[in-house]
Protein backbone atom coordinates (compact mmCIF):
# COMPACT_ATOMS: atom_id res chain seq x y z
CA UNK A 1 0.00 0.00 0.00
CA UNK A 2 1.39 3.41 -0.97
CA UNK A 3 2.25 5.84 1.81
CA UNK A 4 -0.54 8.31 0.95
CA UNK A 5 -3.06 5.45 0.97
CA UNK A 6 -2.12 4.78 4.59
CA UNK A 7 -3.27 8.22 5.75
CA UNK A 8 -6.24 8.28 8.11
CA UNK A 9 -8.46 11.28 8.81
CA UNK A 10 -9.24 12.49 12.31
CA UNK A 11 -12.54 14.29 12.91
CA UNK A 12 -10.78 16.69 15.28
CA UNK A 13 -9.09 18.19 12.20
CA UNK A 14 -12.60 19.49 11.48
CA UNK A 15 -13.07 20.78 15.03
CA UNK A 16 -14.95 17.73 16.32
CA UNK A 17 -14.25 17.51 20.05
CA UNK A 18 -16.39 16.80 23.11
CA UNK A 19 -14.73 19.46 25.32
CA UNK A 20 -17.26 22.15 26.32
CA UNK A 21 -16.50 25.48 24.69
CA UNK A 22 -14.25 23.92 22.06
CA UNK A 23 -15.98 25.72 19.20
CA UNK A 24 -18.35 25.03 16.33
CA UNK A 25 -18.78 21.26 15.85
CA UNK A 26 -19.28 20.14 12.27
CA UNK A 27 -21.54 17.14 11.61
CA UNK A 28 -20.44 13.82 10.13
CA UNK A 29 -22.60 14.59 7.08
CA UNK A 30 -20.11 17.32 6.22
CA UNK A 31 -16.86 15.96 7.63
CA UNK A 32 -16.90 12.51 6.04
CA UNK A 33 -17.54 13.79 2.48
CA UNK A 34 -14.75 16.36 2.93
CA UNK A 35 -12.41 13.56 4.05
CA UNK A 36 -13.27 11.73 0.84
CA UNK A 37 -12.74 14.92 -1.16
CA UNK A 38 -9.10 15.15 -0.03
CA UNK A 39 -8.52 11.43 -0.63
CA UNK A 40 -8.94 10.05 2.89
CA UNK A 41 -11.00 6.87 3.02
CA UNK A 42 -10.37 5.83 6.64
CA UNK A 43 -11.28 7.74 9.79
CA UNK A 44 -10.88 7.60 13.53
CA UNK A 45 -14.12 7.30 15.48
CA UNK A 46 -14.07 10.86 16.74
CA UNK A 47 -15.66 12.38 19.81
CA UNK A 48 -18.82 10.89 21.36
CA UNK A 49 -21.83 12.07 19.39
CA UNK A 50 -19.99 12.55 16.11
CA UNK A 51 -21.11 9.13 14.90
CA UNK A 52 -24.17 7.20 16.12
CA UNK A 53 -24.27 5.41 19.45
CA UNK A 54 -24.55 1.80 18.24
CA UNK A 55 -21.97 -0.18 16.35
CA UNK A 56 -24.50 -1.14 13.69
CA UNK A 57 -25.43 2.49 13.07
CA UNK A 58 -21.77 3.59 12.99
CA UNK A 59 -20.99 1.01 10.32
CA UNK A 60 -24.06 2.02 8.33
CA UNK A 61 -22.99 5.69 8.28
CA UNK A 62 -19.40 4.85 7.35
CA UNK A 63 -20.50 2.47 4.61
CA UNK A 64 -22.84 5.13 3.20
CA UNK A 65 -19.90 7.49 2.79
CA UNK A 66 -17.46 4.88 1.49
CA UNK A 67 -15.35 5.17 4.64
CA UNK A 68 -13.70 2.59 6.88
CA UNK A 69 -12.78 2.85 10.57
CA UNK A 70 -9.26 2.65 11.98
CA UNK A 71 -10.29 2.66 15.64
CA UNK A 72 -10.41 5.43 18.17
CA UNK A 73 -9.27 7.31 21.23
CA UNK A 74 -10.32 5.94 24.64
CA UNK A 75 -9.55 7.74 27.94
CA UNK A 76 -9.16 5.26 30.79
CA UNK A 77 -8.24 5.47 34.48
CA UNK A 78 -5.66 2.72 34.93
CA UNK A 79 -3.34 3.86 37.74
CA UNK A 80 -5.94 2.96 40.41
CA UNK A 81 -6.76 -0.77 40.71
CA UNK A 82 -10.08 0.14 42.37
CA UNK A 83 -11.18 1.58 39.02
CA UNK A 84 -10.02 -1.26 36.78
CA UNK A 85 -13.50 -2.81 36.59
CA UNK A 86 -14.89 0.39 35.09
CA UNK A 87 -11.92 0.72 32.75
CA UNK A 88 -12.36 -2.84 31.49
CA UNK A 89 -16.10 -2.30 31.02
CA UNK A 90 -15.42 0.85 28.98
CA UNK A 91 -12.70 -0.92 27.02
CA UNK A 92 -14.96 -3.85 26.12
CA UNK A 93 -17.62 -1.49 24.73
CA UNK A 94 -15.07 0.42 22.64
CA UNK A 95 -13.31 -2.73 21.44
CA UNK A 96 -16.57 -4.31 20.34
CA UNK A 97 -17.44 -1.21 18.31
CA UNK A 98 -13.99 -0.95 16.71
CA UNK A 99 -13.87 -4.63 15.82
CA UNK A 100 -17.40 -4.69 14.42
CA UNK A 101 -16.61 -1.74 12.16
CA UNK A 102 -13.29 -3.17 10.96
CA UNK A 103 -11.00 -1.06 13.15
CA UNK A 104 -7.79 -2.50 14.51
CA UNK A 105 -6.33 0.17 16.85
CA UNK A 106 -7.42 1.02 20.39
CA UNK A 107 -5.75 4.29 21.39
CA UNK A 108 -5.53 4.56 25.19
CA UNK A 109 -5.13 7.87 27.00
CA UNK A 110 -4.15 7.32 30.63
CA UNK A 111 -6.17 10.03 32.35
CA UNK A 112 -6.08 11.10 35.99
CA UNK A 113 -9.86 10.75 36.15
CA UNK A 114 -12.78 10.84 33.75
CA UNK A 115 -13.17 14.60 34.28
CA UNK A 116 -9.68 15.07 32.79
CA UNK A 117 -8.27 16.70 35.93
CA UNK A 118 -4.70 17.91 35.78
CA UNK A 119 -2.46 14.84 36.19
CA UNK A 120 -0.41 14.07 39.28
CA UNK A 121 2.88 12.59 37.96
CA UNK A 122 3.42 8.94 38.77
CA UNK A 123 6.51 7.54 40.48
CA UNK A 124 7.97 4.23 39.37
CA UNK A 125 5.60 2.22 41.56
CA UNK A 126 2.61 4.14 40.23
CA UNK A 127 3.70 3.63 36.63
CA UNK A 128 4.15 -0.10 37.32
CA UNK A 129 0.55 -0.19 38.55
CA UNK A 130 -0.55 1.65 35.40
CA UNK A 131 1.34 -0.95 33.37
CA UNK A 132 -0.70 -3.73 35.01
CA UNK A 133 -3.86 -1.86 34.06
CA UNK A 134 -2.65 -1.56 30.48
CA UNK A 135 -2.13 -5.33 30.36
CA UNK A 136 -5.79 -5.81 31.28
CA UNK A 137 -6.74 -3.65 28.31
CA UNK A 138 -4.31 -5.58 26.09
CA UNK A 139 -6.26 -8.73 27.02
CA UNK A 140 -9.56 -7.09 26.08
CA UNK A 141 -8.13 -5.94 22.76
CA UNK A 142 -6.66 -9.36 21.99
CA UNK A 143 -10.07 -10.95 22.52
CA UNK A 144 -11.45 -8.62 19.83
CA UNK A 145 -8.56 -8.92 17.38
CA UNK A 146 -7.32 -5.36 17.82
CA UNK A 147 -4.17 -3.73 19.18
CA UNK A 148 -3.88 -1.29 22.06
CA UNK A 149 -1.49 1.65 21.73
CA UNK A 150 -0.61 4.05 24.55
CA UNK A 151 -1.06 7.70 23.60
CA UNK A 152 1.28 10.27 25.21
CA UNK A 153 -0.96 13.30 25.59
CA UNK A 154 -1.11 16.67 27.28
CA UNK A 155 -3.10 16.52 30.54
CA UNK A 156 -2.60 12.76 30.98
CA UNK A 157 -0.27 10.64 33.10
CA UNK A 158 2.03 10.21 30.08
CA UNK A 159 2.63 13.85 29.29
CA UNK A 160 6.19 15.05 30.00
CA UNK A 161 9.50 13.56 28.89
CA UNK A 162 9.95 12.14 32.40
CA UNK A 163 6.53 10.45 32.12
CA UNK A 164 7.34 9.06 28.67
CA UNK A 165 10.75 7.73 29.74
CA UNK A 166 9.27 6.03 32.81
CA UNK A 167 6.38 4.56 30.83
CA UNK A 168 8.77 3.15 28.24
CA UNK A 169 10.69 1.42 31.02
CA UNK A 170 7.74 0.11 33.03
CA UNK A 171 5.26 -0.90 30.31
CA UNK A 172 5.38 -3.34 27.42
CA UNK A 173 2.44 -1.86 25.50
CA UNK A 174 2.73 -0.59 21.94
CA UNK A 175 2.73 3.17 21.45
CA UNK A 176 0.99 5.86 19.51
CA UNK A 177 3.82 8.06 18.29
CA UNK A 178 2.03 11.41 18.40
CA UNK A 179 4.46 13.89 16.92
CA UNK A 180 2.67 16.87 18.45
CA UNK A 181 1.95 15.73 21.98
CA UNK A 182 5.44 14.27 22.37
CA UNK A 183 7.00 17.56 21.28
CA UNK A 184 4.71 19.62 23.50
CA UNK A 185 5.66 17.52 26.53
CA UNK A 186 9.39 17.87 25.85
CA UNK A 187 10.12 14.55 24.11
CA UNK A 188 11.91 14.75 20.75
CA UNK A 189 9.53 12.80 18.46
CA UNK A 190 12.27 12.11 15.90
CA UNK A 191 14.52 10.61 18.57
CA UNK A 192 11.54 8.64 19.87
CA UNK A 193 11.09 7.18 16.38
CA UNK A 194 14.78 6.29 16.20
CA UNK A 195 14.86 4.65 19.61
CA UNK A 196 11.43 2.99 19.75
CA UNK A 197 10.28 2.22 16.21
CA UNK A 198 9.64 -1.41 17.12
CA UNK A 199 7.05 -0.32 19.68
CA UNK A 200 5.15 2.08 17.42
CA UNK A 201 1.69 0.71 16.66
CA UNK A 202 0.24 3.87 15.12
CA UNK A 203 1.51 7.35 14.31
CA UNK A 204 -0.46 10.55 14.80
CA UNK A 205 0.94 13.37 12.69
CA UNK A 206 0.73 16.92 14.06
CA UNK A 207 2.83 20.02 13.56
CA UNK A 208 3.14 22.43 16.47
CA UNK A 209 3.99 26.02 17.22
CA UNK A 210 6.24 25.31 20.18
CA UNK A 211 6.11 28.88 21.48
CA UNK A 212 2.40 28.43 22.12
CA UNK A 213 3.02 24.89 23.38
CA UNK A 214 5.38 26.20 26.05
CA UNK A 215 2.59 28.45 27.33
CA UNK A 216 0.37 25.39 27.60
CA UNK A 217 2.96 23.34 29.47
CA UNK A 218 3.60 26.21 31.89
CA UNK A 219 -0.18 26.20 32.52
CA UNK A 220 -0.45 29.79 31.31
CA UNK A 221 -2.91 28.38 28.75
CA UNK A 222 -5.19 25.37 28.96
CA UNK A 223 -5.04 22.85 26.14
CA UNK A 224 -8.25 24.32 24.74
CA UNK A 225 -6.89 27.86 24.90
CA UNK A 226 -3.65 26.76 23.24
CA UNK A 227 -5.54 25.08 20.40
CA UNK A 228 -7.71 28.15 19.95
CA UNK A 229 -4.52 30.25 19.87
CA UNK A 230 -3.21 28.16 16.95
CA UNK A 231 -0.85 25.68 18.62
CA UNK A 232 -1.42 23.10 15.87
CA UNK A 233 -0.52 24.32 12.39
CA UNK A 234 -0.48 22.76 8.90
CA UNK A 235 2.47 20.47 8.25
CA UNK A 236 5.62 22.38 7.42
CA UNK A 237 4.52 25.56 9.20
CA UNK A 238 5.53 24.54 12.72
CA UNK A 239 8.53 23.23 14.63
CA UNK A 240 8.09 19.46 14.28
CA UNK A 241 10.15 17.67 11.57
CA UNK A 242 7.20 15.70 10.21
CA UNK A 243 8.92 14.45 7.06
CA UNK A 244 12.01 13.27 8.95
CA UNK A 245 9.88 11.36 11.45
CA UNK A 246 7.89 9.61 8.74
CA UNK A 247 11.03 8.70 6.83
CA UNK A 248 12.66 7.35 10.00
CA UNK A 249 9.66 5.12 10.69
CA UNK A 250 9.42 3.92 7.11
CA UNK A 251 13.12 3.05 6.96
CA UNK A 252 12.76 1.14 10.23
CA UNK A 253 10.13 -1.08 8.61
CA UNK A 254 6.96 0.52 9.95
CA UNK A 255 4.00 -0.42 7.73
CA UNK A 256 1.08 0.95 9.74
CA UNK A 257 -1.23 3.90 9.34
CA UNK A 258 -0.55 7.59 9.84
CA UNK A 259 -3.38 9.65 11.29
CA UNK A 260 -3.53 13.21 10.03
CA UNK A 261 -4.63 14.74 13.31
CA UNK A 262 -4.38 18.50 13.77
CA UNK A 263 -6.53 19.58 16.68
CA UNK A 264 -8.66 22.41 15.34
CA UNK A 265 -11.14 24.71 17.06
CA UNK A 266 -13.59 26.53 14.81
CA UNK A 267 -14.36 29.87 16.39
CA UNK A 268 -17.49 31.58 15.14
CA UNK A 269 -19.92 30.48 12.48
CA UNK A 270 -19.64 27.28 10.47
CA UNK A 271 -17.38 27.91 7.46
CA UNK A 272 -18.73 27.51 3.97
CA UNK A 273 -18.53 23.96 2.55
CA UNK A 274 -15.11 23.31 1.04
CA UNK A 275 -13.52 26.01 3.18
CA UNK A 276 -12.16 26.25 6.70
CA UNK A 277 -10.50 23.14 8.22
CA UNK A 278 -10.31 21.34 4.88
CA UNK A 279 -7.87 23.99 3.66
CA UNK A 280 -5.35 23.09 6.38
CA UNK A 281 -5.83 19.38 5.66
CA UNK A 282 -5.12 19.99 1.98
CA UNK A 283 -1.97 21.92 2.89
CA UNK A 284 -0.74 19.09 5.10
CA UNK A 285 -1.41 16.41 2.50
CA UNK A 286 0.40 18.52 -0.10
CA UNK A 287 3.38 18.73 2.26
CA UNK A 288 3.46 14.95 2.58
CA UNK A 289 3.22 14.52 -1.20
CA UNK A 290 5.99 17.05 -1.81
CA UNK A 291 8.38 16.11 1.01
CA UNK A 292 7.78 12.48 1.94
CA UNK A 293 6.63 10.67 -1.18
CA UNK A 294 9.64 11.67 -3.36
CA UNK A 295 12.04 10.83 -0.52
CA UNK A 296 10.50 7.39 -0.12
CA UNK A 297 10.69 6.81 -3.87
CA UNK A 298 14.41 7.56 -3.72
CA UNK A 299 15.09 5.36 -0.69
CA UNK A 300 16.84 2.01 -1.13
CA UNK A 301 14.34 -0.84 -1.09
CORMOQUI-V617873 format. One record per backbone hydrogen bond with DSSP energy under -1.0 kcal/mol. CO is the residue of the C=O (numbers start at 1). NH is the residue of the N-H. If there is no record, write none. Layout:
CO	NH
CO	NH
This chain:
3	6
4	7
6	258
8	260
9	44
10	13
11	14
11	16
12	15
12	264
19	22
27	30
27	31
28	32
30	34
31	35
32	36
33	37
34	38
35	40
36	39
41	68
42	9
43	70
47	50
54	58
55	59
56	60
57	61
58	62
59	63
60	64
61	65
62	67
63	66
68	43
70	104
70	105
71	45
72	107
74	109
76	111
80	83
81	84
83	87
84	88
85	89
86	90
87	91
88	92
89	93
90	94
91	95
92	96
93	97
94	98
95	99
96	100
97	101
98	103
99	102
104	147
105	72
106	149
107	74
108	151
109	76
109	111
110	157
113	116
123	127
124	128
125	129
126	130
127	131
128	132
129	133
130	134
131	135
132	136
133	137
134	138
135	139
136	140
137	141
138	142
139	143
141	144
141	146
142	145
147	106
149	108
150	176
153	156
158	153
160	164
161	165
162	166
163	167
164	168
165	169
166	170
167	171
174	150
175	201
175	202
176	178
177	204
178	182
179	183
180	184
181	185
182	187
183	186
185	161
188	192
189	193
190	194
191	195
192	196
196	199
197	200
199	175
202	177
203	259
204	179
205	261
207	233
208	239
209	213
210	214
212	216
213	217
214	218
215	220
215	221
216	219
222	226
223	227
224	228
225	229
226	231
227	230
231	209
234	237
240	242
241	245
242	246
243	247
244	248
245	249
246	250
247	251
248	252
249	254
250	253
257	203
258	8
259	205
259	261
266	24
272	275
276	279
277	281
278	282
279	283
280	284
281	285
282	286
283	287
284	288
285	289
286	290
287	291
288	292
288	293
292	296
293	297
294	298
296	299
